[in-house]
Amino acid sequence: MPRNRRLTTAFTALAAISVLATACTGQSGTEAADDPSQKVTLTFWHGWAAPSEVKAIEENIARFEKAHPNIKVQVTGNMTDDKINQALRAGGDKAPDVVSSFTTDSVGKFCNSGAFTDLNPFLKKSGIDKEKVFPKSLLQYTQFNGNQCTLPLLNDAYGLVYNKTAFALAGITEAPKTWSQFVEVAQKLTVPKGDSYQQVGLMPTFHGYETTPTRLAAQWSPTYFGADGKSNLAKDPAFASMLNAQKDLVAKLGGYEKLEKFRSTFGDEWSAQHPFHTGQVAMQIDGEWRPEMAKAAGIPFEIGTAPLPVPDDQIADHGKGYLSGTIMGIAASSKKQNAAWELVKYMTTDTAAVVAFSNAIHNIPSTLAALESPDLKVTPEFKTFIDIARHPKSSTTPPQADGGTYQLTFQSFAYTVEKGEATDLTAGLAKVDQQIDTDIAKSK
């Protein structure tokens, strides 16, 4: 179901996260002195706001409190990273003990600044081998330089959601697997209407919902940073190849200005008026939540799901995709870290808790055991995204000390490319590398 998880590409969130460089630090790991068997009240802040999601959180907390009758949890939802960061900086009784955030790109900043405590000592004390509990890709985006300052709390995978009825009308029998097939299908599904469209096969511009440069780039298996830690965008041909492919698709579907004009007619991403729901777009790059949202909106057509296409020369890797998710951590300023760990451990590693939460909000489970649980509700549409999450070539954007600023730098350049303002990709990407390296150096 809808979550305001799009903070991963919002400048405002990253600007707010930057203040964590001055966050207060506190006890951690084996140094935590509180007795988790004593009566205690924890404060837990999260970002979910939709009634069904809030209800799912409350049910999970109720199960935890039943298993830990001495621990009470005061829950506050709809908390932005900005509010969380301000509270962590201020510290004191009003700061949360446990935090859940949708902004996986901020993990590097959370860990580097010391705002969240390292959970490795807690995992060790509890006898939990994280490598055997969590998928490798999820561990990659929840730690930074060996500091496991967060753990995964459900998972998001990105793939292709498409209108099967529109496919049938256009004589298309299966979802495209390669980029050249993708372009062909997108053109066949595009229906002109005057100087605009009745339907586009896909909204390919980077301002389109979920069609971000990083999610498309994942299909090229890029390497963002070299072995020396320096930005690698100009040296890795994957980035220029993706940008050229996207720009070509934009041109073949009518051009940037025409597409952007049509995009301005779209309804809100999280409403029933989403352009996929209304039939304005036939294919949508999106996450595992979209099929259930579309059904809830009362769409009159059948839905199909598939992995995103890959470059023609990488067909053997078809099935991979971009991964993200929710993170959960303990504030370094908390004086109740052992009790807080009991809550984090329950919500992130308890199979029944993870499965119940996944079933309630239609996100992918974040532990290996939960993925295999017979209690997990798996529709055909949902299974596509589970398979993407399991694919060995699926990837995420690596954490950095500056949070996701480097991704925004790349995204800003991608905007200029699709508009035709940047024609020399080699020189442009070299400048992007230089800016990324400068920003990261400043943040350390």
TINU-989604 format. One record per residue: residue number from 1; x, y, z of N, C-alpha, C in turn; residue in three letters. Coordinates in steps of 0.2 Angstrom, whole numbers, m for minus. Layout:
<nodes>
NUM X Y Z X Y Z X Y Z ala .
...
</nodes>
This chain:
<nodes>
1 4 m6 0 0 0 0 4 6 0 met .
2 1 12 m1 6 18 m2 9 20 4 pro .
3 16 22 3 20 25 8 23 30 5 arg .
4 25 35 9 28 41 7 36 40 7 asn .
5 38 34 3 44 32 3 49 35 m2 arg .
6 46 40 m6 49 43 m11 54 48 m8 arg .
7 55 48 m2 60 53 1 67 51 m2 leu .
8 68 45 m5 75 43 m7 77 48 m13 thr .
9 72 52 m16 74 56 m21 73 63 m20 thr .
10 71 65 m14 69 72 m12 75 76 m9 ala .
11 76 81 m12 82 86 m9 80 88 m2 phe .
12 74 89 m1 72 91 6 74 86 12 thr .
13 73 80 10 75 75 15 82 74 16 ala .
14 86 75 11 93 74 11 96 80 15 leu .
15 93 86 13 96 92 17 94 92 24 ala .
16 89 89 26 87 88 33 92 83 36 ala .
17 94 78 33 98 72 35 105 75 37 ile .
18 107 80 33 114 83 34 115 85 41 ser .
19 110 87 44 111 90 51 114 84 56 val .
20 113 78 54 115 73 58 122 73 60 leu .
21 126 76 56 133 76 57 135 79 64 ala .
22 130 83 67 131 85 74 127 82 79 thr .
23 124 76 77 119 72 81 123 70 88 ala .
24 119 69 93 122 67 99 124 59 99 cys .
25 129 57 102 130 50 102 129 48 109 thr .
26 128 41 110 127 38 116 129 31 117 gly .
27 126 28 121 129 21 123 127 16 117 gln .
28 131 11 116 129 6 111 131 m1 113 ser .
29 128 m6 110 130 m13 110 131 m15 117 gly .
30 137 m18 119 138 m21 125 139 m16 131 thr .
31 139 m9 129 139 m4 134 133 m2 136 glu .
32 127 m4 133 121 m2 135 119 m5 142 ala .
33 117 m1 147 117 m3 154 110 m5 156 ala .
34 105 m3 152 98 m4 155 96 m11 155 asp .
35 91 m13 160 89 m20 161 83 m21 157 asp .
36 83 m25 151 76 m25 147 71 m29 150 pro .
37 73 m32 156 67 m36 160 63 m32 164 ser .
38 65 m26 165 62 m21 170 56 m18 166 gln .
39 52 m15 170 46 m11 166 49 m5 163 lys .
40 47 m4 157 50 2 153 45 4 148 val .
41 45 10 146 41 13 140 46 15 135 thr .
42 45 13 129 49 15 123 45 19 119 leu .
43 49 24 115 45 28 110 48 26 103 thr .
44 43 24 99 44 22 92 41 27 87 phe .
45 45 29 83 43 34 77 44 30 71 trp .
46 39 31 67 39 28 60 35 33 55 his .
47 36 31 49 33 36 44 26 34 40 gly .
48 24 28 42 18 26 39 12 30 41 trp .
49 7 31 36 2 36 38 m5 33 35 ala .
50 m5 29 30 m12 26 28 m15 22 34 ala .
51 m22 22 34 m25 19 40 m23 11 40 pro .
52 m23 8 34 m22 1 34 m14 0 37 ser .
53 m10 4 35 m3 3 37 m2 5 45 glu .
54 m5 10 47 m5 11 54 m8 6 58 val .
55 m13 3 56 m17 m3 59 m12 m9 59 lys .
56 m8 m10 54 m3 m16 54 2 m15 59 ala .
57 5 m8 59 10 m7 64 7 m8 71 ile .
58 1 m6 73 m2 m6 79 m3 m14 81 glu .
59 m5 m18 76 m6 m25 78 1 m28 79 glu .
60 6 m26 75 13 m29 77 15 m27 84 asn .
61 14 m21 86 16 m19 92 13 m22 98 ile .
62 6 m23 96 2 m27 101 5 m34 102 ala .
63 7 m37 97 10 m44 98 16 m44 102 arg .
64 20 m39 100 27 m38 104 25 m37 111 phe .
65 21 m32 113 19 m31 120 17 m37 124 glu .
66 13 m41 120 10 m47 123 16 m52 125 lys .
67 21 m52 120 27 m57 121 32 m54 126 ala .
68 31 m47 127 36 m43 132 32 m39 136 his .
69 28 m42 141 23 m38 145 26 m32 149 pro .
70 33 m32 150 36 m27 154 38 m21 150 asn .
71 37 m22 143 39 m16 139 33 m13 135 ile .
72 32 m7 136 26 m3 133 29 1 127 lys .
73 26 2 122 28 5 116 24 11 114 val .
74 26 17 115 22 23 113 24 24 105 gln .
75 19 24 101 20 24 94 18 31 91 val .
76 22 34 87 20 40 83 21 39 76 thr .
77 16 39 72 17 38 65 17 45 61 gly .
78 18 44 54 18 49 50 24 54 51 asn .
79 29 52 53 35 56 55 40 56 49 met .
80 42 62 47 46 63 42 54 63 45 thr .
81 58 62 40 65 62 42 67 68 45 asp .
82 64 74 43 66 80 45 64 81 53 asp .
83 58 78 55 56 78 62 61 74 66 lys .
84 62 68 63 66 63 67 73 66 68 ile .
85 76 69 63 83 72 64 83 78 69 asn .
86 78 82 69 78 87 74 77 84 81 gln .
87 73 79 82 73 76 88 79 73 91 ala .
88 82 70 86 89 66 88 94 71 90 leu .
89 94 77 86 99 82 88 98 85 95 arg .
90 91 86 96 89 89 103 90 84 108 ala .
91 89 78 107 90 73 112 85 74 118 gly .
92 86 71 124 82 72 129 76 67 129 gly .
93 71 68 133 65 64 134 61 64 128 asp .
94 61 69 124 56 69 118 59 66 112 lys .
95 65 64 112 68 60 107 66 53 106 ala .
96 65 50 101 63 43 100 69 38 102 pro .
97 67 32 105 71 27 106 73 23 100 asp .
98 67 21 96 68 17 90 65 21 84 val .
99 68 21 78 66 24 73 65 20 67 val .
100 60 21 63 59 17 56 59 23 51 ser .
101 63 22 45 63 27 40 63 23 33 ser .
102 60 27 29 59 25 22 65 27 18 phe .
103 70 31 20 75 34 17 81 29 17 thr .
104 82 24 13 87 20 14 94 23 12 thr .
105 93 28 7 99 32 5 102 36 11 asp .
106 99 37 16 102 41 22 106 36 27 ser .
107 106 30 25 110 25 30 117 27 31 val .
108 120 29 26 127 31 26 128 37 31 gly .
109 123 42 31 123 47 35 122 46 42 lys .
110 117 41 43 115 39 50 121 36 53 phe .
111 124 31 49 130 27 52 136 32 54 cys .
112 137 36 48 143 40 49 143 45 54 asn .
113 137 48 55 136 53 60 136 51 67 ser .
114 134 44 68 133 41 75 127 43 78 gly .
115 122 45 74 115 46 76 112 40 78 ala .
116 113 34 74 110 28 76 116 23 79 phe .
117 114 19 84 119 15 87 121 9 82 thr .
118 127 6 83 129 0 79 126 m6 82 asp .
119 122 m9 78 118 m15 80 122 m22 80 leu .
120 128 m22 78 132 m28 77 133 m31 84 asn .
121 135 m27 90 136 m30 96 129 m33 99 pro .
122 123 m30 97 117 m33 99 116 m39 96 phe .
123 117 m39 89 116 m46 85 120 m51 88 leu .
124 127 m49 90 131 m54 93 129 m57 100 lys .
125 126 m52 104 124 m54 110 118 m59 110 lys .
126 114 m58 105 108 m62 104 109 m68 100 ser .
127 115 m69 97 117 m75 94 114 m75 87 gly .
128 113 m70 84 110 m69 77 116 m68 72 ile .
129 116 m73 67 121 m72 62 117 m68 56 asp .
130 118 m62 55 114 m58 50 115 m60 43 lys .
131 121 m64 42 122 m66 35 117 m72 33 glu .
132 114 m75 39 110 m81 38 103 m79 39 lys .
133 101 m73 41 95 m70 42 92 m66 36 val .
134 96 m61 34 94 m56 29 97 m58 22 phe .
135 94 m56 17 97 m57 10 103 m52 10 pro .
136 108 m54 6 114 m50 5 113 m43 3 lys .
137 108 m42 m2 107 m35 m4 104 m30 1 ser .
138 100 m33 5 97 m29 11 102 m27 16 leu .
139 107 m31 17 112 m29 22 117 m24 19 leu .
140 117 m24 12 121 m19 9 119 m12 10 gln .
141 112 m11 10 110 m4 11 108 m2 18 tyr .
142 109 m7 23 107 m5 30 114 m4 34 thr .
143 120 m4 31 126 m3 35 130 1 31 gln .
144 135 4 34 140 8 31 147 7 34 phe .
145 152 5 30 159 4 32 159 m1 38 asn .
146 155 m6 38 155 m11 44 150 m9 49 gly .
147 148 m3 50 143 m1 55 136 m3 53 asn .
148 133 m8 56 126 m10 55 122 m6 59 gln .
149 121 0 57 117 5 62 110 4 60 cys .
150 108 0 55 100 m1 54 100 m8 52 thr .
151 93 m11 52 92 m17 50 86 m16 45 leu .
152 85 m21 40 79 m21 36 72 m22 39 pro .
153 67 m18 37 61 m19 39 56 m19 33 leu .
154 55 m25 30 52 m26 24 56 m23 18 leu .
155 54 m25 12 59 m24 6 54 m22 0 asn .
156 57 m18 m4 54 m16 m10 58 m18 m16 asp .
157 55 m21 m21 58 m22 m27 54 m19 m33 ala .
158 58 m17 m38 55 m13 m44 55 m17 m50 tyr .
159 49 m17 m53 48 m21 m59 43 m17 m64 gly .
160 40 m21 m68 36 m19 m73 28 m21 m72 leu .
161 24 m16 m71 17 m18 m70 13 m15 m77 val .
162 9 m20 m80 7 m18 m86 m1 m20 m87 tyr .
163 m4 m17 m92 m11 m18 m93 m12 m23 m98 asn .
164 m14 m29 m96 m14 m35 m100 m20 m34 m106 lys .
165 m25 m30 m104 m30 m29 m109 m27 m25 m115 thr .
166 m23 m20 m113 m20 m15 m118 m15 m20 m123 ala .
167 m12 m24 m119 m7 m28 m123 m11 m33 m128 phe .
168 m16 m36 m126 m20 m40 m131 m23 m36 m137 ala .
169 m25 m30 m135 m28 m26 m141 m22 m24 m146 leu .
170 m16 m23 m143 m11 m22 m148 m7 m28 m151 ala .
171 m10 m34 m149 m7 m40 m152 m1 m42 m148 gly .
172 0 m40 m142 7 m41 m139 5 m47 m134 ile .
173 9 m53 m134 7 m59 m130 11 m59 m124 thr .
174 17 m56 m123 21 m57 m117 25 m50 m116 glu .
175 27 m50 m109 30 m44 m107 37 m44 m111 ala .
176 40 m38 m112 46 m37 m115 52 m39 m110 pro .
177 57 m43 m113 63 m45 m109 69 m41 m110 lys .
178 70 m38 m116 76 m35 m118 74 m27 m119 thr .
179 79 m23 m119 77 m16 m120 74 m14 m127 trp .
180 77 m18 m132 74 m17 m139 67 m19 m140 ser .
181 65 m24 m136 58 m27 m136 54 m22 m132 gln .
182 57 m19 m127 53 m14 m123 51 m8 m127 phe .
183 56 m5 m131 55 0 m135 49 m1 m140 val .
184 50 m7 m143 45 m9 m148 38 m9 m145 glu .
185 37 m13 m139 31 m13 m136 28 m6 m134 val .
186 32 m2 m131 30 5 m129 27 9 m135 ala .
187 30 8 m141 28 11 m147 21 8 m149 gln .
188 20 2 m149 14 m1 m151 8 1 m146 lys .
189 10 2 m140 5 3 m135 3 11 m135 leu .
190 7 15 m138 6 22 m138 0 24 m143 thr .
191 m5 27 m141 m11 29 m145 m11 37 m145 val .
192 m10 40 m151 m10 47 m151 m18 50 m151 pro .
193 m18 56 m149 m25 59 m148 m23 67 m150 lys .
194 m25 69 m156 m23 76 m158 m16 77 m157 gly .
195 m14 82 m154 m7 84 m153 m4 81 m146 asp .
196 m8 76 m143 m7 73 m137 m7 66 m137 ser .
197 m10 62 m132 m10 55 m132 m17 53 m129 tyr .
198 m20 48 m131 m25 44 m127 m22 40 m122 gln .
199 m16 37 m124 m12 32 m120 m5 32 m122 gln .
200 0 32 m118 7 31 m119 9 24 m117 val .
201 13 20 m120 15 14 m118 19 14 m112 gly .
202 22 19 m110 26 21 m104 27 28 m104 leu .
203 27 31 m98 30 38 m97 37 37 m95 met .
204 42 38 m100 49 37 m99 53 42 m96 pro .
205 50 48 m95 54 54 m93 56 53 m85 thr .
206 61 56 m83 64 54 m77 59 58 m71 phe .
207 55 62 m73 50 65 m68 44 60 m68 his .
208 43 55 m72 38 51 m72 38 47 m65 gly .
209 32 45 m63 32 41 m56 37 35 m56 tyr .
210 41 35 m52 46 29 m51 51 28 m56 glu .
211 51 32 m62 56 31 m67 62 35 m66 thr .
212 65 33 m61 71 37 m59 78 34 m62 thr .
213 83 38 m63 89 36 m66 92 30 m63 pro .
214 92 30 m56 95 24 m52 91 18 m54 thr .
215 84 18 m54 81 12 m55 82 9 m62 arg .
216 82 13 m67 84 11 m74 91 8 m74 leu .
217 95 12 m71 103 10 m72 104 3 m69 ala .
218 100 1 m64 101 m5 m61 100 m11 m66 ala .
219 97 m10 m71 96 m15 m76 103 m16 m80 gln .
220 107 m11 m80 114 m11 m83 119 m14 m78 trp .
221 117 m16 m72 122 m18 m67 128 m13 m66 ser .
222 127 m7 m65 132 m2 m64 136 m3 m58 pro .
223 142 0 m58 147 1 m53 148 8 m51 thr .
224 145 11 m46 144 18 m44 151 20 m42 tyr .
225 155 16 m38 161 18 m36 167 13 m37 phe .
226 173 15 m39 178 11 m40 181 8 m34 gly .
227 186 4 m35 190 1 m29 193 6 m25 ala .
228 195 12 m28 198 17 m24 193 22 m20 asp .
229 187 20 m21 181 24 m18 179 30 m21 gly .
230 182 31 m27 180 37 m31 174 36 m36 lys .
231 170 41 m37 164 40 m41 167 37 m48 ser .
232 163 33 m51 165 29 m57 160 30 m63 asn .
233 156 35 m63 150 35 m68 153 36 m75 leu .
234 159 40 m76 161 41 m82 165 35 m85 ala .
235 168 31 m80 172 26 m82 168 19 m84 lys .
236 162 19 m81 158 13 m82 153 14 m87 asp .
237 153 11 m93 149 12 m99 142 11 m98 pro .
238 140 8 m92 133 7 m90 129 13 m90 ala .
239 132 18 m87 128 24 m86 127 28 m92 phe .
240 132 29 m97 130 32 m103 126 28 m107 ala .
241 126 21 m107 122 17 m111 115 18 m109 ser .
242 114 18 m102 107 19 m100 104 26 m102 met .
243 108 31 m101 106 38 m103 104 38 m110 leu .
244 108 35 m114 107 35 m122 100 31 m123 asn .
245 99 26 m120 94 21 m121 87 25 m119 ala .
246 87 28 m113 81 32 m111 80 38 m115 gln .
247 85 41 m118 84 47 m122 81 45 m129 lys .
248 83 39 m131 81 37 m137 73 35 m137 asp .
249 72 32 m131 65 30 m130 60 36 m129 leu .
250 62 41 m126 59 47 m126 57 50 m133 val .
251 62 50 m137 62 53 m144 57 49 m148 ala .
252 57 42 m147 52 38 m151 45 38 m149 lys .
253 44 40 m142 37 41 m140 34 48 m141 leu .
254 38 52 m144 35 59 m146 39 64 m144 gly .
255 44 63 m140 49 69 m138 47 71 m131 gly .
256 52 74 m128 52 76 m121 46 81 m119 tyr .
257 46 87 m123 41 92 m122 34 89 m123 glu .
258 32 85 m128 26 82 m129 24 77 m123 lys .
259 29 73 m121 28 69 m116 27 72 m109 leu .
260 31 77 m108 30 81 m101 23 85 m101 glu .
261 21 87 m107 14 90 m107 9 85 m105 lys .
262 9 79 m108 4 74 m106 5 72 m99 phe .
263 11 72 m96 12 70 m89 9 75 m84 arg .
264 8 81 m86 5 86 m82 m2 85 m81 ser .
265 m5 80 m85 m12 79 m84 m13 73 m79 thr .
266 m8 70 m76 m8 64 m72 m11 66 m65 phe .
267 m15 61 m62 m17 62 m55 m11 60 m51 gly .
268 m13 61 m44 m8 59 m39 m5 52 m39 asp .
269 1 51 m38 4 44 m38 0 39 m33 glu .
270 m2 42 m27 m5 37 m22 m12 38 m22 trp .
271 m16 40 m27 m23 41 m28 m26 36 m33 ser .
272 m32 35 m33 m36 31 m38 m35 34 m45 ala .
273 m32 40 m46 m31 44 m52 m24 43 m55 gln .
274 m20 38 m52 m14 37 m55 m15 35 m62 his .
275 m10 37 m67 m11 36 m74 m12 29 m76 pro .
276 m9 24 m72 m9 17 m74 m16 15 m72 phe .
277 m19 17 m67 m26 16 m65 m31 18 m70 his .
278 m30 24 m73 m35 27 m78 m34 25 m85 thr .
279 m28 21 m86 m27 19 m93 m23 24 m97 gly .
280 m20 29 m94 m16 34 m98 m9 31 m100 gln .
281 m7 27 m96 m1 23 m97 m2 16 m97 val .
282 1 12 m101 0 5 m102 5 1 m98 ala .
283 11 3 m97 16 0 m93 18 5 m88 met .
284 20 3 m82 22 7 m77 28 4 m73 gln .
285 34 7 m72 39 5 m68 37 7 m61 ile .
286 37 1 m57 34 2 m50 36 m3 m45 asp .
287 33 m3 m39 35 m8 m34 29 m13 m33 gly .
288 31 m17 m28 26 m23 m27 19 m21 m25 glu .
289 19 m14 m22 12 m12 m20 7 m10 m25 trp .
290 10 m9 m31 5 m6 m36 0 m10 m38 arg .
291 1 m17 m40 m5 m21 m42 m11 m21 m37 pro .
292 m10 m21 m30 m15 m21 m25 m18 m14 m25 glu .
293 m14 m9 m26 m17 m2 m26 m22 m1 m32 met .
294 m19 m4 m38 m23 m3 m44 m30 m7 m43 ala .
295 m30 m13 m40 m36 m17 m39 m41 m13 m35 lys .
296 m38 m10 m29 m42 m6 m25 m45 0 m28 ala .
297 m42 2 m33 m45 8 m37 m50 6 m42 ala .
298 m51 0 m42 m57 m3 m47 m55 m3 m54 gly .
299 m49 m4 m56 m48 m4 m63 m52 m9 m67 ile .
300 m53 m7 m73 m57 m12 m77 m53 m17 m82 pro .
301 m47 m17 m80 m43 m22 m85 m39 m26 m80 phe .
302 m36 m31 m84 m32 m36 m80 m25 m34 m80 glu .
303 m21 m35 m74 m15 m33 m73 m10 m39 m74 ile .
304 m4 m37 m77 2 m42 m77 8 m38 m74 gly .
305 12 m43 m72 19 m40 m69 24 m44 m72 thr .
306 30 m41 m72 36 m44 m75 42 m40 m72 ala .
307 48 m43 m73 54 m39 m71 55 m34 m77 pro .
308 59 m29 m75 60 m24 m80 65 m27 m86 leu .
309 65 m24 m92 69 m27 m97 76 m25 m95 pro .
310 81 m29 m99 88 m28 m98 91 m26 m105 val .
311 97 m24 m105 100 m22 m111 101 m29 m115 pro .
312 100 m28 m122 100 m34 m126 106 m39 m125 asp .
313 112 m36 m123 117 m41 m122 118 m44 m115 asp .
314 113 m42 m111 112 m45 m104 106 m49 m103 gln .
315 104 m52 m108 97 m56 m108 98 m62 m103 ile .
316 104 m64 m102 105 m70 m97 103 m67 m90 ala .
317 103 m61 m88 102 m58 m82 95 m56 m81 asp .
318 91 m57 m86 84 m55 m85 81 m58 m79 his .
319 77 m53 m75 74 m55 m69 77 m51 m63 gly .
320 82 m47 m64 85 m43 m59 81 m37 m59 lys .
321 83 m33 m54 79 m26 m53 82 m22 m47 gly .
322 80 m16 m46 82 m12 m41 79 m13 m34 tyr .
323 82 m14 m29 79 m15 m22 80 m9 m18 leu .
324 75 m8 m13 76 m3 m8 71 m6 m2 ser .
325 70 m2 2 65 m4 8 65 1 14 gly .
326 62 m2 19 62 2 25 68 0 30 thr .
327 70 4 34 76 3 39 73 4 46 ile .
328 77 1 50 75 2 58 81 2 62 met .
329 81 7 66 87 8 70 86 10 77 gly .
330 91 11 81 90 13 88 94 20 89 ile .
331 91 25 92 94 31 93 100 30 97 ala .
332 106 33 95 112 33 100 111 36 106 ala .
333 106 41 106 105 45 113 101 41 117 ser .
334 97 36 115 93 32 120 96 29 126 ser .
335 93 30 131 96 27 138 92 20 139 lys .
336 89 17 134 85 11 135 87 6 129 lys .
337 93 6 127 95 3 121 94 m5 121 gln .
338 95 m8 127 94 m15 127 86 m17 126 asn .
339 82 m13 129 75 m14 128 73 m12 121 ala .
340 76 m7 118 74 m5 112 76 m10 107 ala .
341 82 m14 108 84 m19 104 79 m25 104 trp .
342 76 m26 110 71 m31 110 65 m30 104 glu .
343 63 m23 104 58 m22 99 61 m22 92 leu .
344 67 m20 91 70 m20 84 71 m27 82 val .
345 73 m31 87 75 m38 85 68 m42 83 lys .
346 63 m40 87 56 m44 86 54 m42 79 tyr .
347 54 m35 77 51 m33 71 55 m35 65 met .
348 61 m35 66 65 m36 60 67 m44 59 thr .
349 67 m48 64 70 m55 63 65 m60 65 thr .
350 60 m58 69 55 m63 70 50 m65 64 asp .
351 51 m71 62 48 m73 56 40 m72 56 thr .
352 37 m74 61 29 m73 61 28 m65 61 ala .
353 32 m61 64 30 m54 64 32 m51 57 ala .
354 37 m53 54 39 m50 47 34 m53 42 val .
355 31 m59 43 26 m61 38 20 m58 39 val .
356 18 m57 45 11 m54 46 11 m46 44 ala .
357 17 m43 45 17 m36 43 18 m36 35 phe .
358 21 m40 32 21 m41 25 14 m42 22 ser .
359 11 m47 25 4 m48 22 m1 m42 23 asn .
360 0 m38 28 m4 m33 29 m3 m27 25 ala .
361 3 m25 23 5 m19 19 7 m21 12 ile .
362 8 m27 10 9 m29 3 16 m27 1 his .
363 21 m28 6 28 m27 4 32 m33 5 asn .
364 38 m34 2 41 m40 2 45 m41 9 ile .
365 44 m48 11 48 m49 18 55 m48 17 pro .
366 58 m46 23 65 m44 23 70 m49 26 ser .
367 67 m55 28 72 m61 30 71 m67 26 thr .
368 76 m71 25 76 m77 21 71 m82 23 leu .
369 70 m82 30 65 m87 33 58 m85 31 ala .
370 56 m78 31 50 m76 30 48 m76 22 ala .
371 53 m76 18 52 m77 11 49 m84 9 leu .
372 51 m89 14 50 m96 13 44 m98 17 glu .
373 41 m93 21 36 m95 25 29 m97 22 ser .
374 26 m103 24 20 m105 21 14 m100 23 pro .
375 15 m96 27 10 m91 29 10 m85 25 asp .
376 15 m84 21 16 m78 17 11 m78 11 leu .
377 7 m73 10 2 m73 5 5 m71 m1 lys .
378 5 m75 m6 8 m74 m12 3 m74 m18 val .
379 2 m69 m21 m2 m69 m27 3 m69 m33 thr .
380 0 m71 m39 5 m71 m45 8 m65 m46 pro .
381 5 m59 m45 8 m52 m46 13 m51 m41 glu .
382 12 m53 m35 17 m52 m30 23 m57 m30 phe .
383 22 m63 m33 28 m67 m34 33 m64 m39 lys .
384 31 m61 m44 36 m57 m48 41 m53 m44 thr .
385 38 m49 m39 43 m45 m36 47 m49 m31 phe .
386 44 m54 m28 48 m59 m23 54 m62 m27 ile .
387 52 m64 m33 58 m67 m38 63 m61 m39 asp .
388 61 m55 m40 66 m50 m42 70 m49 m36 ile .
389 67 m49 m30 71 m48 m24 76 m53 m22 ala .
390 74 m59 m25 79 m65 m24 84 m66 m29 arg .
391 83 m62 m35 88 m63 m40 95 m61 m38 his .
392 100 m65 m40 107 m64 m37 110 m57 m41 pro .
393 107 m55 m46 110 m49 m49 106 m43 m48 lys .
394 100 m43 m44 97 m37 m41 102 m33 m37 ser .
395 101 m27 m37 105 m22 m34 102 m16 m31 ser .
396 106 m13 m27 104 m6 m24 109 m1 m25 thr .
397 108 5 m23 113 10 m23 117 10 m17 thr .
398 123 10 m17 128 9 m11 127 15 m7 pro .
399 127 14 0 127 19 5 134 23 5 pro .
400 133 30 6 139 34 6 138 39 12 gln .
401 144 42 14 144 46 20 139 53 19 ala .
402 138 54 12 134 60 11 127 58 10 asp .
403 125 52 12 118 50 11 117 48 4 gly .
404 112 51 1 110 50 m6 111 56 m11 gly .
405 116 61 m8 117 67 m12 120 65 m19 thr .
406 124 60 m19 127 58 m25 122 56 m30 tyr .
407 117 52 m28 112 50 m33 108 56 m35 gln .
408 107 61 m31 104 67 m34 108 71 m39 leu .
409 114 71 m38 119 74 m43 118 71 m49 thr .
410 118 64 m49 117 60 m55 110 61 m58 phe .
411 105 62 m54 99 63 m57 98 70 m60 gln .
412 101 75 m57 101 81 m60 104 81 m67 ser .
413 109 78 m68 113 77 m74 108 74 m79 phe .
414 105 68 m77 100 64 m81 95 69 m84 ala .
415 92 73 m80 87 78 m82 89 82 m88 tyr .
416 96 84 m88 98 89 m93 99 84 m99 thr .
417 101 78 m99 102 74 m104 96 73 m108 val .
418 90 71 m104 84 69 m108 81 75 m111 glu .
419 83 81 m109 80 87 m112 84 90 m118 lys .
420 90 86 m119 94 88 m124 99 94 m123 gly .
421 100 95 m116 104 101 m114 111 98 m113 glu .
422 112 92 m113 119 89 m112 120 84 m117 ala .
423 125 85 m122 126 81 m127 132 77 m127 thr .
424 137 79 m123 143 76 m122 143 72 m115 asp .
425 141 66 m116 140 62 m110 147 60 m106 leu .
426 152 59 m110 158 58 m106 161 64 m102 thr .
427 160 70 m105 162 76 m101 158 77 m96 ala .
428 151 76 m97 146 78 m92 147 73 m86 gly .
429 148 67 m87 148 62 m82 155 63 m78 leu .
430 160 65 m81 166 66 m78 165 72 m73 ala .
431 161 77 m75 160 83 m70 155 80 m64 lys .
432 151 76 m66 147 73 m61 151 69 m56 val .
433 156 65 m58 161 62 m54 164 66 m49 asp .
434 167 72 m52 170 77 m48 166 80 m43 gln .
435 160 81 m44 155 84 m39 154 79 m34 gln .
436 153 73 m36 151 68 m31 157 67 m26 ile .
437 163 66 m29 169 65 m25 170 71 m20 asp .
438 169 77 m22 169 83 m18 164 83 m12 thr .
439 158 81 m14 153 81 m9 154 76 m3 asp .
440 156 70 m6 158 65 m1 164 67 4 ile .
441 169 70 1 175 72 5 173 77 10 ala .
442 168 82 8 166 87 13 162 84 19 lys .
443 158 78 17 154 75 22 158 71 27 ser .
444 164 69 26 168 65 31 171 69 36 lys .
</nodes>
